[in-house]
Amino acid sequence: MSQTLPLSAARLTVRPAQLASMGWVTWTLGFGLLSALWPRDAGFDVLHYHLQNGWSAYHGRLHRDLAPSEMHSFLNPAYQMVVWALIEHLPGRAVAFLLGCAQSLTLPALYLLARRLGAACKLEMGWKTALLLACLGMAAAPSFAVFASIRNDDLGALAFIAALALALPPRGDDTIKLSQVALAAALVGAMAGMKLTNTLYVAGFAGFVLVLARDWQMRLRLCAVSAGAGLAGLLTLGGPWMWAMWSEFANPVFPNFAGAFPGPDAPVDVARDTRYLPGNVFQALSLPIRASFNGFLINEFATVDLRLALVYLSALVLGGVAVRQHLTSKGTPLPRAALALTIATLVTFAIWMGLFSIMRYAMGLWLLAPLLAWIAARLLVPKWPEPRQAWRYGAICSAALLVSTQPESNRRIAWQSWDEPYLSVTRPADLTYDDALILIASSLPAGFTATAFPEARLTHVHAQDWSAPFLAPYRARRVDPVIAGHDGPLYLIHCLPKRIELADGRVLENVYPPELPLKAIAEHGLHLTEAGCRELPTNMSQPETIWQICPLSRE
């Protein structure tokens, strides 16, 4: 006879899949809430161009303004435009909550990759182990840098991790689903279209797919599917902006790679940010290890994170083992999935070190570190300890990794109320802005203040030293004549940091003397009277940092 459970007991019966779904939903909402409570990122890039680019694109100002955030004004604003739409229509904490929910998806993506990779390698990996490896990966220093931020480097890393997981056979066999590979390629391609630096993940994913295929016939099919889907993704998020740049400058990625796209506005002898590139082969090969202890080698701020060395050494060891086995035909070959992830990691490293060597651009490598290290240990350790002892060793290694991690200390602004807007800039009421031209001193971040002056025309002066050459011809051909011929009101906006505390404890006073922007405007025959300057009250200010707008006059 069948027995009917009481109604109360039936309601308490929850399937494991439902419980897992409830757990992930709780995680996503909780992470989003924490992001809304945490002080928001007000670092250099956010104030320099992320906010301004979104506002400019949302309101269609490409042909009105002249690079208010200098070269960064020409980065694809697809993501920033969506963020600005949220900023205009939602309270600031709601914006932070939604962006936090999106960032939280990194953890389930890492978890899915761990489970599928373990199955593909025929290794026993329970859900607890997979979750621990995912948490350790997400706790990397680059993750903290973009937490509660409108920066989007985490989205490229998330797409890379998700693409690797989708491309793996879902049941641990050799059955690769072309539809999932197509979706994976589209994700990676879309992120490359959104931000050019994400192209290194395209290369890494390509290496992963080529090794994952079991024969040349499958490789050709995967190449065709991945190329088509990846191109579709790239054009979806990057195509409209590339076409706009091509129409304006005959360069779809202006002002980058001017050698391939020459033109009257193209910079000379500069193609990308080379500040962090290693100087020779030895520096390149040792960079991941050295940078794990000295973040200044790959970042503007001090960080310590052993994950970079961990993923690098794990990939080198696995790659070396695979080469030795291939040459000597001795030993058990590495599982194809493990070799594919090894190749993906090494290819991503090679592209990253050759083009950028900037930490946030390769965030996905940090996320992969615990997982790849675990795979290497399981495959190469002759006798794996029994479960209880393995968990003991794992707890020690995990604690050491977490304790040794030192994220960067970037500038953040605490929320003042629940209904506070994400950004507010109050302009002086006694100045005239109709038909005004506003020059933004860009060597320190001030681009975000442009959002308070929709009726004015905006451009920049005094660019950062490293990026100034990118727009040198552009300024000479387009900016300088506009400044010289403008007969309406002229203003300068600049940042005045009075005091900066560095990570090493040093305190710098008056690090940005007013004479620097004064020299810049003097080159245009302009001057200002300090008595006429007004502060621009903004919720991005702190006592040691304010912004000013100053009327200009011709000499």
N, C-alpha and C positions, 0 to 999 in steps of 0.2 A: 504493500500500500504506500501511496505517496503521502508525504507529510507536509502540511502547509505551515510555513513559519508564521509566527505572530507578526502583525503589521509593523510593530516597533522594531523587531529584529530584521525584517526585510529592508526597512529604511536604512539600517546601519550597514547593510552589505554593500561594500564598495569594491569594484574590480581594481586590480593593480594598475591597469592602464588609466582608469579614471583617477586613481590616487596620484599617479605620476603627473597627469594633466593639471590636477588641482595644485600640485606642488610647483609646477612651472609657472602657472598663472600667479600664484602667491609670490613667487620669486620676482616675477616681472613687475607686479604692482608694488612690491616692497622696495625694489631697487629704484623704481620711478619716484616713490615717495621720499626715499633717502636723497635722491638727486634734488628734489624740490626743497628739502630742508637744508641741504649743504650750501655753503657760500658759493656763488656762481663764479665761473672763470672770468677774470678781467685782465688776462695777460696781454702781451704785446700784440699777437696776431688777431685776437678777438677785437681789440680796440682799433687796430690799424686797418684791417680790411674785411673781416668776416661780416660785421654788422653793416658797414657801408656798402659792400658789394651786394648783399641781399636787398637792402633798401633801394639801391640804384636800379637793380634789375627788376624788382617788383614794380617800380614806378617808371620803367622805360627811359632811363636817363643816359644810355650809352652814347648817344650823339649830342647830348647837351653838355655834359661835364667832360673834363680833360684829365683823366686819371687822378682822382682825388687821393687814392691810396697808392700812387705811383705804379710800379709794374704789377703789383698785386691786383690792381683794378681790372686786369685782363684775364684773371683766372675764371674758369667756368663757374658762374654763380647759381647753377641749378639747385644745389642743396641749400645755399644761403638764402635763395629766394623763398623757398618753402619755409625756412626758419623765420624769415622776416614776416611772412604772412601770419604765422603763429604769434609773433611778437606784437603785431598790430591789432590782433583780434582777441588775444587771451592775456590774462594776468601772467606776470613773469614766472611765478612758481608753477603755473599750469604748463608753460612752455618747457621748463626744466623737467617736469614730471614726464611729459611725452617723450622728450629726448632721452631721458633716463630709461624709459621702458624700451626704447629702440636699442640702446647700448646694452641692456641686460640680456639681449638675445645671444650675446657672445658666449655665455655660459652653456646654454643648451646646445649651441652649435659645437662647442668643444666636447661636450659630453657625447653627442651623437658621433662625432669623429672618433673619439676614443673607443666607443662600443663597436663601431663598424671596423675599425682598424684591428682591434683585438681579435674579432671574429675572423677577419680576412687572414690574419697571421696565425690562426689556430692556437691562440693563447687564451688561457682562462682569465677573464677580466670581469669581475662582478660589477654591479652598478655602483657600489661604494667606492671601488678603486677608480672607476671612470669619473665619478663625481669629484673625487679628491684631486685627480689630475687636472680636471677642468677648472676647479677653484684655484689651484696653484698657478695655472696658466693665466687666469684672469686677474690674479693679484699682482701682475707685473707692474713695474714702474711706469711704462707708457700708458697703462690703463688708468692709473691714478691721475696722470697728467691731463687726460681728456674727460675725467669724471666731472659731472655737472658743468659741462662745457658745450658750446655750440660748434666747436671744431669737429671735423668729420673724418679724421684719420682712423678712428675706431671702426667706421663703416667699411672701409677698404679691407681692414684686417678681418672683420666679421664675414664679409663676403668670401674672402679667401678660405677661411676655416670652413664655412658652410659649403663651399664648392668642393673642397677635398672630401668632405663627408658624403655629399650627394653622389660624387663620382664613384665611390666605393660600392661594391656589390652589397645590397642591403642584408643578405643572408649569409655572408661570409664565404660564398662560393665564387666561381669565376664568371658568373653571369652579370655582365655589365649592362645596365639599362641605358640605352641611347637617350631616352627622354630625360633622364636625370642628369646625364652628362651635358646635354644641351642646356638645361636649366642652370647647371653649375657654371658653364662657360658664359651664359648670358649675365649672370650675377657679376662675375669677375670683369667681363667686358664693360658692363654698366658702370662699375666703380672706376675703371680706367677712363671712361668718358667723363665721369664726374670730376675726377682729379687726376691729372697726368701722372703724378708720382705713383699711382696704383698700377702702372704698367708692369712694375716688377712682379706683382702677383700674377699677371697674365703669363709671364715667362715661367714662373714657378708652377702654375697650374698646367701649362703645356708640357713641361717635363714630367709632371705627375701622371698625366693621361698617357703619354707615350710609353712610359715604363709599365703602367698598369695593364695595358693591352697584352694579351697572351700571344698574338701572332701579328704578322705584318698586314694581313687583311683587316683585322680589327683595328690596327693602328690607323690605317688609311680612313676607315669609316669614322673613327673617333676624331681624327684631324678635320675631316670635312664637316662633321656635326659641330665640333667645338669652334672652328673658324667661322662658320655661318652664324651660330648663336652668339658667339662673342662679339662679332662685328655688329649684329643687330642690337645687342645690349649697349655697346659703345656709342652707336649712332643715336640710340634712344635718349641717353642722358647727355652725350657730348656733341651730337650732330648739330643741333640748332646753334650752339655757341661757336662751334668750329666754322660753321657757315658764315656767321656774323663776323668773325675775325678774318676769314678769307675775303669776304666782300669788302672789308674796310682796309686790310693790310696785306692781302695776298699771302697770308700765313695763318693756318688754322690754329696754331698754338702760340701766336704772338704774345710776348716778344722772344719766346724761347726758340732755339734751333734756327737762328737767323741765317746760318750758313746754308741750310737747305732751302730757305725761303727768303732770298734777298729782296730788298725793297728800300725805298727812300726812308722809311721809318725804322728799318732793321738796325739793331745794335751791331757794333763792330767788335769782333774777337771776344764775344761773350755769348754763351748759349744756355747756361744753367748755373745754379748756386754751387760753387766749388769750394766753399769755406772749409768743409769737413773732410774732403777727399784725402786719403792717405798719399804720402809723397813718393813711396816706392813699393816694391813687391813685398818686402819684409813687413813694412808697416801695414799693408793691406792684409796679409795673411795672419798677422797677430792682432789686428784691430778688434775683432770680437772679444778676445780675451782681455786686452787692455781696457777697452771701453766698458767692460763689466764692472771694473773697479773705479774708473774715471769717466763719468758721463760727459765731462766737458769735451771729450774727443768727438762726440757725435750729437751734442745737444748744447743749448744755450745755458742750461743750468746743471748743477752737480747732481748726479744720480749714482747709485750703486745697485746693480741687479745682476746676479750671477746667471740668470736665465740665458743671457746672450751667449756666454761662454759654454753653458751647458748644452744648448741646442747645436752650437757650432761643433763642439768636440764630439757630441753624439753622432752627428751627421758624418764627420770625418772618419770616425771609427767604423761606423756601418759601411760607409763607402769603401774604406780600405779593406774591410773583410770581404766585401763583394768582389773587388778587383782581385784579391788574392785567390778567392775561390774560382773565379773565372780563369785565371792564368794557370793555376795548378790543378784544377778539377778535384781538389781535396776538400772534405768537409761538406756539411749540408748547406745548400744554397739558401740565401735569405729569402723569406717569403716575398712574393712579388709586391704586395702592398707596402711592406716595410721598405723595400728598395725604392718604390715609387715616392714615398714620403721623403726618403733620404735625398733623392735626386731633386725633388721639388725644393727642399730646404737649401741645398747647395747652389742650385740655379738662382734662387731668390737672393741668397747671400752675394753671389757673384755680380748680379745686376745692381744690387743695392750699393755694394762697395765701389763699383765702377762708375756709377752715376751720381750718387748722393752722399751716402754714409751719414744720413741724418736720422736720428733715432725714431721719430714718430712715423717716418715713411715705411719702416719695416716692422711695425708693431706686431704683425702676425708671427714673426719669428719668435718673439718673446712668449707669445701665447702657446706656441707649439712645444716649447722647451721641456716641460715636465713629461708630456706624453712621449716625445721621441726618446728622451732619456730612459723612460720606463721600458719602452719597446727594446732599446739597445740592451738594457740590463737583462731582460727576460730571454732574449735571443742568445746572448753571449756569455752569461754567467753559467758555468757548467752544471752546478747543482743549486737550484732555486730553493731557498729556505722554506720550511713549512709555514702555513698561513699565519699563525700567531707571531712567529718570529719575523716574518716578512712585514707584517703590519708594524711591528716595533721598529724595524729599520726604517720603514717608510715614514713613521711619525717623526723620527729623529731628523731624517733628511728634509722633510717638509718644514719642520720648525726652523731648521738652520736656514733654509731658503727664505722663509718669511721674515725671520729676524734680520737677515743680512740685507734685505731689500730696503733701499732708501730712495723714495720717489722725489721728484723735483719739487721745489717749493715755489710754485708759480703764484702770481698775484690773484687774490680772490676778494670778492665783496659780499658781505653778509646781507641777507634780506632784512628790510626794516618793517615790513608788514605783509599780510597774506595777499593783499590786492595790489601790491606794488608792481608797476610795469617792469618788464625786463630791462628796458632802457628808457631813461628820461634825460633830456638836455633842455635847459631853460635859457633862452636867448634874451639879451637885453631888449627891452621894449622901446628904448629911445633911439635906436639906430634904424636906418633905412636899408631894407634888403631887396626891394624891387630893383631889377637891373643891376644887382651887385655881383661882383666877382670876388670870390673868397679863395685865398691862397692858404693851403694847409701845410704847415711844416711837418714833413713826414719822417724825419730822422728819429722822432719819438712818436708813439701812436696817438693820432688825433683824428683819423678818418671817420670814426663813429660820430663825431660832432656834426658831420655833414647832414645827418638826418634831421637836424633842426632847421635847415635852410632850404626848403624845397623851391622857393621862388628865385634863388640865386644860382649862379653858375659857379662850379667848383673845380679847382685844380690843385696842384701841389708845388711846393718849393722845398729846397734843402732835403733831398732824398737821403736814405741811408747810404753809407759809404759803399757797401758791397753791392747794393742793387742799383745805385745811380747810373752805372753804365748801360743798363738794359734799355733805358728810355732817353739816352742822350740825344740821338737824332730826332726822336719824337718831340722832345721838349723844344729843340731848336726850330723845328718846322711848324709845330702846332701850338705849343704852350706860350713860348716867348712872344710871338706876334699878337696873340690875344691879350696878354698882359700889357704889351706896349700900346695897343690900340684901344683899350677899354677906357671909356670916358664916364662911366658910372661910378658908384661907390666901390671902394676897394677895401678889403679887410684881410688881416692875417689871423689865423688860428694856430696856436701852438701850446704844447704841453710844458708845464713848469714843475718838474719834480724837485722839491726842496730838500728831500732827505730819502735815501735809499739804504736799507739794511740788506747786506749781501748774505749768502748762505754760510760763508765762513766767519760771520760775526762782524766783519768790517762795516763801517757806516760811512757813506759818502754824502757830503753836503754840497748842494748847488751843482749837481752833476751836469746840468744842461743850462749854461749861462745864456741869458737873453741875447747876447751878441751874436750867437750862431745864426738864428733866423734873421737877425738884423743884417748880417753880411749877405745872406741869400737875397733878401729883398732889395738891398742896396745895388746889387748887380742889375736890377731892373729899373734903377733910378727912383726907388721908393724909399720912404722912411716913415717911422711912426713916432708918436709922442707917448711915452709910457703912461702919462696921466690920463690919456684917452682910453686905455685898455680896460676892459671889463671882464670879470670872471664869468665863466659859463658853468653855472651850477648843474651838476649831473649826478646821478646815483652811481656813477663809476668813479667818483672822486674819493680821495682819502685825505686826511689832514696834510700828508706830505706830498700830495700830487694834485694839482689843479690844472684847469685849462682856461685860456684867455682868448678873447677876440679883440683885435686892435685895429682901429681905423688907420688906413694908409693914405699918404699923400705923395705927390710927385715932387721931386726936388727941383 
